Each structure stands twice: as C-alpha cells, then as structure tokens.
Amino acid sequence: MPTRRRPGRPPRGAELPDRDAMLDAAEAAIRHHGHGVSLETIAAQAGVTKPVLYDRVGGRADLAEGLAARLVERLIGAVTTPELARPGWARAIVEPTVQLLRSHRELFLYVTHSHSPVVATRLTLATQSAAPLAELLVQSKRTDDPITAQLWAHGVVGMLNMAVLWSLDTDVTDEHLVSALCALMETGLGQ
C-alpha cells in the first residue's frame, strides 16, 4: 500500500514554495481574479493547499500585511525625491503614487479593504509610506519638528490613499486627480 502524504504537502521530493513565492502567487491570483479572490485560489496559484499557505504566510490579514509591505516598497521606489522648496514639488510625490496605485488597482483594493482587520492593514500601509515622506519634510526644512513632519506625512498619505480609492469608482481623470491633490498639498503645507 502506498504511503499517504499529509494533507497540504507536495509529493515526496517536491519543495514547498517559500513565503516570497507565495506572495508572488497571491499577487498573480489577485491580478487575475480581482481583490475578492479566495485563499483557496491563492493557494492553488502557489501550487499548495490552504493549510500550507497558512503555515508559510498566515491568514488573510497576514497575507494583506505582506502584500501591503510590497506595495509600499514600490511606492517608495516610484516616488522621486523632490526638492520641496521647488515649485511643483507635490507632483513628484502625487503623480507616481496615483499611477502606481491605479496600475496595481486590485492589489491596492485587496490590502485596503478585503479583510476584517482593515483598519490595521490601512494603518500599516500608511505608516510605512509616511515614514520616508516625514524624513523628506524635515530634510527640506518644511518643518524642523519631527512630530509635525509625521503628522503632515500621515495626512498626505491618508489623503492620497482615500482620494485614489474614491477615484477608482469614478470617471475622474488621473490629471484632474493629480492636479487637485497637488494644489491642496502645495498650498496646505505652510508655503
């Protein structure tokens, strides 16, 4: 009689994908099936069962947090470091953020509102995104108070996240969205 393998394990000799490979599979499943994709579908995309996904990545909230961290890395990489005293500085922050979030629409929606601990995931996304902006605000002498810089950075990140979320279900153009947010940022940060 052949030996039965435990549920969720690949055939003998096959290696389990690591956490990064499972996050890659989750992104692919989200791109293909949308932000409402099930954990079963994500596990199947990774070539494992749901128990293995839970073992390597965790539950839905853990998966969302891992994907949020990846999205933040992309956001930080996409935003150029503008000289904040220069006219039009806000566009260097807003435009790539809007473009990236729209191009990763389903991933953005997955990490911001397909889970029960939504608030925690949104705060993780905001906090990780705001830290580099707060540093930039201090370095550029917009403020010399690190607490004020953190408050402003979280306000800007929150504004961007909420405005982009809202715009996904409207016909507002990217240019209108970017221009309006830049005007608000450039006049609202103490110029």
SULFEN-V474140 format. One record per pair of residues at least 12 apart in sequence whose ideal C-beta (glycine too) atoms are under 10 Angstrom apart, sorted by the first residue. I is the first residue (numbers start at 0). GAP is how many residues later the second one is. D is the distance in whole Angstrom. If there is no record, write none. Layout:
# SULFEN-V474140
i=I gap=GAP d=D
i=I gap=GAP d=D
This chain:
# SULFEN-V474140
i=5 gap=43 d=10
i=5 gap=45 d=9
i=5 gap=46 d=10
i=6 gap=42 d=6
i=6 gap=43 d=10
i=6 gap=44 d=6
i=6 gap=45 d=9
i=7 gap=35 d=9
i=7 gap=40 d=7
i=7 gap=41 d=4
i=7 gap=42 d=7
i=7 gap=43 d=4
i=7 gap=44 d=4
i=7 gap=45 d=9
i=7 gap=46 d=9
i=7 gap=47 d=8
i=8 gap=39 d=9
i=8 gap=40 d=8
i=8 gap=42 d=9
i=8 gap=43 d=7
i=9 gap=37 d=7
i=9 gap=38 d=7
i=9 gap=39 d=9
i=9 gap=42 d=8
i=13 gap=33 d=9
i=13 gap=34 d=10
i=15 gap=30 d=9
i=15 gap=31 d=9
i=15 gap=32 d=7
i=15 gap=36 d=6
i=15 gap=39 d=9
i=15 gap=40 d=7
i=16 gap=29 d=5
i=16 gap=30 d=7
i=16 gap=31 d=7
i=16 gap=35 d=8
i=16 gap=36 d=10
i=16 gap=39 d=7
i=16 gap=40 d=10
i=17 gap=38 d=7
i=17 gap=39 d=10
i=18 gap=37 d=5
i=18 gap=38 d=6
i=18 gap=39 d=9
i=18 gap=43 d=10
i=18 gap=47 d=7
i=19 gap=36 d=10
i=19 gap=37 d=10
i=19 gap=46 d=9
i=19 gap=50 d=9
i=20 gap=25 d=7
i=20 gap=26 d=9
i=20 gap=27 d=10
i=20 gap=35 d=9
i=21 gap=20 d=8
i=21 gap=21 d=8
i=21 gap=23 d=9
i=21 gap=24 d=5
i=21 gap=25 d=9
i=21 gap=26 d=7
i=21 gap=30 d=8
i=21 gap=31 d=6
i=21 gap=33 d=10
i=21 gap=34 d=5
i=21 gap=35 d=5
i=21 gap=41 d=8
i=21 gap=44 d=9
i=22 gap=19 d=10
i=22 gap=23 d=9
i=22 gap=33 d=9
i=22 gap=34 d=7
i=22 gap=40 d=8
i=22 gap=43 d=5
i=22 gap=44 d=6
i=22 gap=46 d=9
i=22 gap=47 d=7
i=23 gap=21 d=9
i=23 gap=22 d=8
i=23 gap=46 d=9
i=24 gap=16 d=10
i=24 gap=17 d=6
i=24 gap=18 d=8
i=24 gap=19 d=9
i=24 gap=20 d=4
i=24 gap=21 d=4
i=24 gap=22 d=8
i=24 gap=23 d=9
i=24 gap=28 d=9
i=24 gap=32 d=10
i=25 gap=13 d=9
i=25 gap=15 d=9
i=25 gap=16 d=5
i=25 gap=17 d=9
i=25 gap=19 d=7
i=25 gap=20 d=7
i=25 gap=27 d=8
i=25 gap=31 d=8
i=25 gap=37 d=6
i=25 gap=38 d=9
i=25 gap=40 d=8
i=25 gap=41 d=6
i=25 gap=44 d=10
i=25 gap=81 d=9
i=25 gap=84 d=8
i=26 gap=15 d=9
i=26 gap=18 d=9
i=26 gap=40 d=7
i=26 gap=43 d=8
i=26 gap=44 d=10
i=26 gap=77 d=9
i=26 gap=79 d=9
i=26 gap=80 d=6
i=26 gap=83 d=9
i=27 gap=14 d=9
i=27 gap=17 d=6
i=27 gap=18 d=9
i=28 gap=12 d=5
i=28 gap=13 d=5
i=28 gap=14 d=9
i=28 gap=15 d=8
i=28 gap=16 d=4
i=28 gap=17 d=8
i=28 gap=77 d=10
i=28 gap=81 d=10
i=29 gap=12 d=8
i=29 gap=15 d=9
i=29 gap=33 d=10
i=29 gap=37 d=8
i=29 gap=74 d=9
i=29 gap=75 d=10
i=29 gap=76 d=5
i=29 gap=77 d=5
i=29 gap=78 d=10
i=29 gap=79 d=9
i=29 gap=80 d=5
i=29 gap=81 d=9
i=29 gap=84 d=9
i=30 gap=14 d=10
i=30 gap=73 d=8
i=30 gap=74 d=9
i=30 gap=75 d=6
i=30 gap=76 d=7
i=30 gap=79 d=10
i=31 gap=13 d=8
i=31 gap=74 d=9
i=32 gap=12 d=9
i=32 gap=73 d=8
i=33 gap=71 d=9
i=33 gap=72 d=5
i=33 gap=75 d=8
i=33 gap=76 d=8
i=33 gap=80 d=9
i=34 gap=70 d=8
i=34 gap=71 d=5
i=34 gap=72 d=8
i=34 gap=73 d=8
i=34 gap=74 d=4
i=34 gap=75 d=4
i=34 gap=76 d=9
i=34 gap=77 d=9
i=34 gap=78 d=8
i=34 gap=79 d=5
i=35 gap=70 d=9
i=35 gap=73 d=9
i=35 gap=74 d=8
i=35 gap=78 d=6
i=36 gap=69 d=8
i=36 gap=73 d=8
i=36 gap=77 d=8
i=37 gap=12 d=9
i=37 gap=22 d=10
i=38 gap=14 d=6
i=38 gap=15 d=8
i=38 gap=18 d=9
i=38 gap=20 d=8
i=38 gap=21 d=6
i=38 gap=24 d=8
i=39 gap=13 d=9
i=41 gap=15 d=9
i=41 gap=18 d=9
i=41 gap=21 d=7
i=42 gap=13 d=10
i=42 gap=14 d=9
i=58 gap=56 d=9
i=58 gap=57 d=10
i=58 gap=58 d=10
i=59 gap=50 d=9
i=59 gap=54 d=8
i=59 gap=55 d=5
i=59 gap=56 d=8
i=59 gap=57 d=9
i=59 gap=61 d=10
i=60 gap=54 d=5
i=60 gap=55 d=7
i=60 gap=56 d=5
i=60 gap=57 d=9
i=60 gap=59 d=7
i=60 gap=60 d=7
i=60 gap=63 d=10
i=61 gap=53 d=10
i=61 gap=55 d=10
i=61 gap=59 d=10
i=62 gap=47 d=9
i=62 gap=48 d=9
i=62 gap=51 d=10
i=62 gap=52 d=8
i=62 gap=58 d=10
i=63 gap=43 d=10
i=63 gap=46 d=7
i=63 gap=47 d=5
i=63 gap=48 d=9
i=63 gap=49 d=10
i=63 gap=50 d=7
i=63 gap=51 d=5
i=63 gap=53 d=8
i=63 gap=54 d=9
i=63 gap=56 d=9
i=63 gap=57 d=5
i=63 gap=58 d=10
i=63 gap=60 d=8
i=63 gap=61 d=9
i=64 gap=46 d=8
i=64 gap=50 d=9
i=64 gap=52 d=9
i=64 gap=55 d=8
i=64 gap=56 d=6
i=64 gap=59 d=6
i=64 gap=60 d=9
i=64 gap=63 d=10
i=65 gap=45 d=9
i=66 gap=37 d=10
i=66 gap=40 d=6
i=66 gap=41 d=10
i=66 gap=43 d=6
i=66 gap=44 d=5
i=66 gap=54 d=9
i=66 gap=58 d=10
i=67 gap=39 d=9
i=67 gap=40 d=9
i=67 gap=42 d=9
i=67 gap=43 d=4
i=67 gap=44 d=8
i=67 gap=52 d=10
i=67 gap=53 d=6
i=67 gap=54 d=9
i=67 gap=55 d=10
i=67 gap=56 d=5
i=67 gap=57 d=4
i=67 gap=58 d=9
i=67 gap=59 d=10
i=67 gap=60 d=7
i=67 gap=61 d=9
i=68 gap=42 d=9
i=68 gap=55 d=8
i=68 gap=56 d=9
i=68 gap=59 d=7
i=69 gap=34 d=9
i=69 gap=37 d=8
i=69 gap=41 d=9
i=70 gap=29 d=8
i=70 gap=30 d=8
i=70 gap=33 d=7
i=70 gap=36 d=6
i=70 gap=37 d=7
i=70 gap=39 d=9
i=70 gap=40 d=6
i=70 gap=41 d=9
i=70 gap=54 d=7
i=70 gap=57 d=9
i=70 gap=58 d=9
i=71 gap=39 d=9
i=71 gap=52 d=8
i=71 gap=53 d=6
i=71 gap=54 d=9
i=71 gap=55 d=9
i=71 gap=56 d=4
i=71 gap=57 d=5
i=71 gap=58 d=10
i=71 gap=59 d=9
i=71 gap=60 d=9
i=71 gap=85 d=10
i=72 gap=55 d=9
i=73 gap=22 d=10
i=73 gap=26 d=6
i=73 gap=27 d=9
i=73 gap=29 d=9
i=73 gap=30 d=7
i=73 gap=33 d=9
i=74 gap=18 d=10
i=74 gap=21 d=8
i=74 gap=22 d=6
i=74 gap=25 d=6
i=74 gap=26 d=8
i=74 gap=29 d=10
i=74 gap=50 d=9
i=74 gap=53 d=9
i=74 gap=54 d=6
i=74 gap=57 d=9
i=74 gap=58 d=10
i=74 gap=82 d=9
i=74 gap=85 d=9
i=75 gap=52 d=8
i=75 gap=53 d=7
i=75 gap=55 d=9
i=75 gap=56 d=6
i=75 gap=57 d=9
i=76 gap=19 d=9
i=76 gap=23 d=9
i=77 gap=15 d=10
i=77 gap=17 d=9
i=77 gap=18 d=4
i=77 gap=19 d=7
i=77 gap=21 d=7
i=77 gap=22 d=5
i=77 gap=23 d=10
i=77 gap=25 d=10
i=78 gap=13 d=7
i=78 gap=14 d=6
i=78 gap=15 d=9
i=78 gap=16 d=9
i=78 gap=17 d=5
i=78 gap=18 d=6
i=78 gap=21 d=9
i=78 gap=50 d=9
i=78 gap=53 d=8
i=78 gap=54 d=8
i=78 gap=57 d=9
i=79 gap=12 d=5
i=79 gap=13 d=8
i=79 gap=15 d=10
i=79 gap=16 d=7
i=80 gap=12 d=9
i=80 gap=51 d=9
i=80 gap=52 d=10
i=80 gap=54 d=10
i=80 gap=55 d=6
i=80 gap=58 d=9
i=80 gap=59 d=9
i=81 gap=54 d=8
i=81 gap=58 d=8
i=82 gap=53 d=10
i=82 gap=56 d=10
i=82 gap=57 d=7
i=83 gap=49 d=10
i=83 gap=52 d=7
i=83 gap=53 d=7
i=83 gap=55 d=8
i=83 gap=56 d=4
i=83 gap=57 d=8
i=83 gap=58 d=5
i=83 gap=101 d=10
i=83 gap=102 d=10
i=83 gap=105 d=8
i=83 gap=107 d=10
i=84 gap=55 d=6
i=84 gap=56 d=8
i=84 gap=57 d=8
i=84 gap=106 d=9
i=85 gap=54 d=9
i=86 gap=99 d=8
i=86 gap=104 d=10
i=87 gap=94 d=8
i=87 gap=98 d=8
i=88 gap=47 d=10
i=88 gap=51 d=8
i=88 gap=53 d=10
i=88 gap=93 d=9
i=88 gap=96 d=8
i=88 gap=97 d=7
i=88 gap=100 d=9
i=88 gap=102 d=10
i=89 gap=66 d=9
i=89 gap=88 d=9
i=89 gap=89 d=10
i=89 gap=91 d=7
i=89 gap=92 d=4
i=89 gap=93 d=8
i=89 gap=94 d=8
i=89 gap=95 d=4
i=89 gap=96 d=5
i=89 gap=97 d=9
i=89 gap=98 d=10
i=89 gap=99 d=8
i=90 gap=87 d=7
i=90 gap=88 d=9
i=90 gap=90 d=9
i=90 gap=91 d=5
i=90 gap=94 d=9
i=90 gap=95 d=9
i=91 gap=90 d=9
i=92 gap=40 d=7
i=92 gap=43 d=9
i=92 gap=63 d=7
i=92 gap=64 d=10
i=92 gap=67 d=8
i=92 gap=88 d=9
i=92 gap=89 d=8
i=92 gap=92 d=7
i=93 gap=62 d=9
i=93 gap=65 d=9
i=93 gap=66 d=7
i=93 gap=69 d=9
i=93 gap=70 d=10
i=93 gap=83 d=8
i=93 gap=84 d=5
i=93 gap=85 d=9
i=93 gap=86 d=9
i=93 gap=87 d=5
i=93 gap=88 d=5
i=93 gap=89 d=10
i=93 gap=90 d=9
i=93 gap=91 d=7
i=93 gap=92 d=10
i=94 gap=79 d=8
i=94 gap=80 d=9
i=94 gap=82 d=9
i=94 gap=83 d=5
i=94 gap=84 d=10
i=94 gap=86 d=9
i=94 gap=87 d=8
i=95 gap=82 d=10
i=96 gap=32 d=8
i=96 gap=59 d=9
i=96 gap=60 d=9
i=96 gap=63 d=5
i=96 gap=64 d=9
i=96 gap=66 d=10
i=96 gap=67 d=7
i=96 gap=81 d=9
i=96 gap=84 d=9
i=97 gap=62 d=7
i=97 gap=65 d=8
i=97 gap=66 d=6
i=97 gap=69 d=8
i=97 gap=76 d=6
i=97 gap=77 d=10
i=97 gap=79 d=6
i=97 gap=80 d=6
i=97 gap=83 d=8
i=98 gap=65 d=10
i=98 gap=75 d=7
i=98 gap=79 d=9
i=99 gap=64 d=9
i=100 gap=59 d=8
i=100 gap=60 d=8
i=100 gap=62 d=10
i=100 gap=63 d=5
i=100 gap=64 d=8
i=100 gap=66 d=9
i=100 gap=67 d=8
i=101 gap=62 d=7
i=101 gap=65 d=8
i=101 gap=66 d=7
i=101 gap=72 d=7
i=101 gap=75 d=9
i=104 gap=59 d=9
i=104 gap=60 d=10
i=104 gap=63 d=6
i=105 gap=62 d=10
i=107 gap=17 d=9
i=107 gap=53 d=8
i=107 gap=56 d=7
i=107 gap=57 d=8
i=107 gap=60 d=8
i=108 gap=56 d=8
i=108 gap=59 d=7
i=110 gap=13 d=9
i=110 gap=14 d=6
i=111 gap=13 d=7
i=111 gap=14 d=10
i=111 gap=49 d=7
i=111 gap=50 d=10
i=111 gap=52 d=10
i=111 gap=53 d=6
i=112 gap=52 d=8
i=121 gap=36 d=9
i=121 gap=39 d=7
i=121 gap=40 d=9
i=121 gap=43 d=10
i=122 gap=31 d=9
i=122 gap=35 d=10
i=124 gap=32 d=8
i=124 gap=36 d=7
i=125 gap=27 d=9
i=125 gap=28 d=6
i=125 gap=29 d=10
i=125 gap=30 d=10
i=125 gap=31 d=5
i=125 gap=32 d=6
i=125 gap=34 d=9
i=125 gap=35 d=7
i=126 gap=23 d=9
i=126 gap=26 d=9
i=126 gap=27 d=8
i=126 gap=30 d=8
i=127 gap=29 d=9
i=128 gap=24 d=8
i=128 gap=25 d=9
i=128 gap=27 d=9
i=128 gap=28 d=5
i=128 gap=29 d=10
i=128 gap=31 d=8
i=128 gap=32 d=8
i=129 gap=19 d=9
i=129 gap=20 d=7
i=129 gap=21 d=9
i=129 gap=22 d=9
i=129 gap=23 d=4
i=129 gap=24 d=5
i=129 gap=25 d=9
i=129 gap=26 d=7
i=129 gap=27 d=5
i=129 gap=28 d=8
i=130 gap=18 d=10
i=130 gap=19 d=8
i=130 gap=22 d=7
i=130 gap=23 d=10
i=130 gap=26 d=10
i=131 gap=21 d=8
i=131 gap=25 d=10
i=132 gap=16 d=8
i=132 gap=17 d=9
i=132 gap=19 d=8
i=132 gap=20 d=4
i=132 gap=21 d=9
i=132 gap=22 d=10
i=132 gap=23 d=6
i=132 gap=24 d=7
i=132 gap=27 d=10
i=133 gap=12 d=7
i=133 gap=13 d=9
i=133 gap=14 d=9
i=133 gap=15 d=4
i=133 gap=16 d=5
i=133 gap=17 d=9
i=133 gap=18 d=7
i=133 gap=19 d=4
i=133 gap=20 d=8
i=133 gap=22 d=9
i=133 gap=23 d=10
i=134 gap=14 d=8
i=134 gap=15 d=10
i=134 gap=18 d=8
i=135 gap=13 d=8
i=135 gap=17 d=8
i=136 gap=12 d=4
i=136 gap=13 d=9
i=136 gap=14 d=10
i=136 gap=15 d=6
i=136 gap=16 d=6
i=136 gap=19 d=9
i=136 gap=52 d=8
i=137 gap=12 d=9
i=137 gap=15 d=10
i=141 gap=47 d=6
i=141 gap=48 d=7
i=141 gap=49 d=9
i=142 gap=46 d=9
i=142 gap=47 d=8
i=147 gap=42 d=9
i=151 gap=33 d=9
i=151 gap=36 d=9
i=151 gap=37 d=6
i=151 gap=38 d=9
i=154 gap=30 d=9
i=154 gap=33 d=9
i=154 gap=34 d=9
i=155 gap=25 d=9
i=155 gap=28 d=9
i=155 gap=29 d=6
i=155 gap=32 d=9
i=155 gap=33 d=8
i=158 gap=22 d=7
i=158 gap=25 d=7
i=158 gap=26 d=8
i=158 gap=29 d=9
i=159 gap=17 d=10
i=159 gap=21 d=7
i=159 gap=25 d=9
i=162 gap=14 d=6
i=162 gap=15 d=10
i=162 gap=17 d=8
i=162 gap=18 d=6
i=162 gap=21 d=9
i=163 gap=13 d=7
i=163 gap=17 d=9
i=166 gap=14 d=10
